[in-house]
Amino acid sequence: MDEQVLGAMQKWPNVPAVYGWLSLNAQGDWLLHTNGGAREGQSGEKIANEQIRLFMNRNYATNEAGEWFFQNGPQRVFVDLACAPYIVRLADDMQTLLTHNELPVTRISQWLLDGQGRLYMQTEHGAAMLVGRDMGLLSTRLQVMPEAGTLAAPIPLDQNHLQALQDGSTLRVSLDGTADWTAPMQWLESAHIPARLGFAREPAAG
């Protein structure tokens, strides 16, 4: 976090937190909801100002309950999540994975596919979901790795593998054959993903 934010937290430690004013959508956009209407079906307004977005990106964190927030000076603004705490995309070099707040993803410890075809992952930063526009390209780079001790080569993830996942199998899957991007993959319905990956889509007002 920014030093000025940490200083404000120490100076004014008892500023009440707010809920329902801020959300993160499936595209990785910050949305502002007037009158705290995020949970009342209010679509929200995309925050487009670059300086504000960069400030929010730097001061985004989580608590022990897996509730994510933007620390706005001394005030904690909890974030409703459409999908996951981080939305990951392919960078312009088409090789690097970046979170919506520009953190490079270097380690993946779990892959999850849901019933809507969305790809989730557990990264060193926390739970993340791949932005939909990159799913087509990235899916062609996912490989099913052979069992340990065998000489078989990795094979592309295909429809048979997807069916096996839906039937309850766990596959060892790698992105581009990279060791740090190799992890177990399972199928899990979207509603159960927060509990598995340890986050809350709707922080509870305390």
C-alpha positions in Angstrom: 0.0 0.0 0.0 1.0 3.6 -0.4 2.8 5.2 2.5 0.3 8.0 2.7 -2.5 5.4 3.0 -0.7 3.5 5.8 -0.2 6.8 7.6 -3.8 7.8 7.3 -4.8 4.4 8.7 -2.6 5.0 11.8 -3.8 8.5 12.3 -7.6 7.7 11.9 -7.9 4.0 12.9 -11.7 4.0 13.5 -13.2 5.3 10.3 -16.2 3.0 9.5 -15.9 0.7 6.5 -18.4 0.9 3.6 -20.1 -1.8 1.6 -21.9 -1.9 -1.7 -20.3 1.1 -3.2 -17.6 -0.6 -5.2 -17.4 -3.8 -7.3 -15.1 -5.6 -9.7 -16.7 -7.0 -12.8 -15.7 -10.0 -14.9 -13.6 -7.8 -17.3 -11.5 -6.4 -14.4 -13.1 -3.0 -14.3 -13.8 -1.1 -11.1 -17.4 0.0 -10.9 -18.8 2.7 -8.6 -22.3 2.2 -7.3 -24.0 5.4 -6.1 -25.8 5.1 -2.7 -24.2 1.8 -2.1 -26.5 0.0 -4.6 -24.1 -2.8 -5.7 -26.4 -5.5 -4.3 -29.6 -4.0 -5.5 -29.1 -4.7 -9.2 -27.4 -1.3 -9.9 -25.1 -1.7 -12.8 -22.5 0.8 -11.6 -20.4 3.3 -13.4 -17.0 2.3 -14.7 -14.1 4.2 -13.1 -12.2 5.4 -16.1 -9.8 8.0 -14.6 -6.3 6.6 -14.9 -4.9 8.2 -11.8 -7.8 7.0 -9.6 -7.6 3.5 -11.1 -3.8 3.3 -10.4 -4.4 4.5 -6.8 -7.0 1.8 -6.3 -4.8 -0.9 -7.9 -2.0 -0.1 -5.5 -4.2 -0.1 -2.4 -6.2 -3.3 -3.0 -6.0 -6.0 -0.3 -7.8 -8.6 1.7 -8.6 -9.5 5.3 -8.5 -12.8 7.1 -12.0 -13.6 6.0 -11.1 -13.4 2.3 -13.0 -10.1 1.9 -11.3 -7.8 -0.5 -11.3 -4.1 -0.2 -9.8 -0.8 -1.5 -8.1 1.1 1.2 -9.1 4.7 0.5 -6.9 6.6 3.0 -8.3 5.7 6.4 -11.5 4.2 5.1 -11.9 0.6 3.9 -14.2 0.3 0.9 -15.2 -3.4 0.5 -15.5 -4.7 -3.0 -18.3 -6.9 -4.3 -16.8 -9.4 -6.8 -18.6 -10.6 -9.9 -16.3 -13.5 -10.2 -13.0 -13.4 -8.4 -10.6 -11.0 -6.5 -8.3 -10.8 -9.5 -9.1 -10.8 -13.2 -6.2 -12.1 -15.2 -5.4 -11.3 -18.8 -2.7 -12.0 -21.3 -0.3 -9.1 -21.6 0.6 -7.5 -24.9 3.5 -9.9 -25.4 1.0 -12.8 -25.3 3.2 -14.6 -22.8 2.9 -12.8 -19.5 -0.2 -13.2 -17.3 -1.2 -9.9 -15.5 -3.9 -9.3 -13.0 -6.4 -6.4 -13.5 -4.1 -4.3 -11.2 -1.0 -5.1 -13.2 0.6 -7.8 -11.0 2.5 -10.5 -12.9 1.3 -14.0 -12.2 4.4 -16.3 -11.8 2.9 -19.2 -9.9 -0.4 -21.2 -10.2 -1.2 -23.9 -7.7 -4.7 -24.8 -8.8 -6.9 -24.6 -11.9 -10.7 -24.7 -11.8 -13.3 -24.8 -14.6 -16.9 -23.9 -13.9 -20.2 -24.6 -15.6 -20.0 -21.4 -17.6 -16.7 -22.3 -19.1 -14.8 -19.8 -17.0 -11.2 -20.6 -16.0 -10.2 -19.9 -12.4 -6.8 -20.2 -10.8 -5.1 -19.9 -7.4 -2.1 -17.6 -7.9 0.6 -16.3 -5.5 -1.6 -13.1 -5.2 -4.8 -14.9 -4.5 -7.8 -16.3 -6.4 -8.1 -15.2 -10.0 -10.2 -15.7 -13.1 -9.1 -15.4 -16.7 -10.9 -12.6 -18.6 -13.3 -14.1 -21.1 -11.8 -12.5 -24.2 -8.5 -14.5 -23.7 -10.1 -17.8 -23.0 -10.1 -19.0 -26.7 -6.4 -18.4 -27.1 -5.2 -19.5 -23.7 -7.2 -22.7 -23.9 -5.2 -23.9 -26.9 -2.1 -23.6 -24.8 -3.3 -25.8 -21.9 -1.7 -29.2 -21.8 -2.5 -32.3 -19.8 0.7 -33.6 -18.3 1.6 -37.3 -18.1 1.7 -39.2 -14.8 4.9 -39.0 -12.9 7.4 -41.7 -14.0 6.0 -42.2 -17.5 7.6 -41.2 -20.8 4.4 -40.0 -22.4 4.4 -36.5 -23.8 2.0 -33.7 -22.7 -1.2 -33.5 -24.8 -3.5 -30.6 -25.5 -6.5 -30.3 -23.3 -9.5 -31.4 -25.4 -13.2 -32.2 -25.2 -12.5 -35.7 -23.8 -10.5 -34.2 -21.0 -13.3 -31.6 -20.3 -15.8 -34.5 -20.0 -13.5 -36.3 -17.6 -13.3 -33.2 -15.5 -17.1 -32.9 -15.4 -17.2 -36.6 -14.4 -15.1 -35.8 -11.4 -11.5 -36.5 -12.6 -8.5 -34.4 -11.5 -6.0 -33.7 -14.3 -2.5 -32.2 -14.0 -2.6 -29.3 -16.4 0.1 -26.9 -17.5 0.0 -23.6 -19.4 2.8 -23.7 -22.1 4.5 -26.6 -20.2 5.8 -24.1 -17.6 6.5 -25.8 -14.3 5.3 -22.8 -12.2 2.0 -22.8 -14.2 1.4 -26.5 -13.8 -1.2 -27.5 -11.2 -4.2 -29.9 -10.7 -7.4 -29.0 -12.6 -10.9 -29.8 -11.5 -14.4 -29.0 -12.5 -16.5 -27.0 -9.9 -19.7 -25.1 -10.1 -19.3 -21.3 -9.8 -21.2 -21.0 -6.5 -18.6 -23.3 -4.8 -15.5 -21.6 -6.1 -15.2 -18.9 -3.4 -15.2 -21.5 -0.6 -12.6 -23.6 -2.5 -10.3 -20.7 -3.3 -10.8 -18.8 -0.1 -12.6 -15.5 -0.9 -16.0 -13.8 -0.4 -17.9 -12.4 -3.4 -20.1 -10.3 -1.1 -18.2 -9.1 2.0 -20.4 -9.1 5.1 -21.1 -5.8 6.7 -19.7 -5.9 10.2 
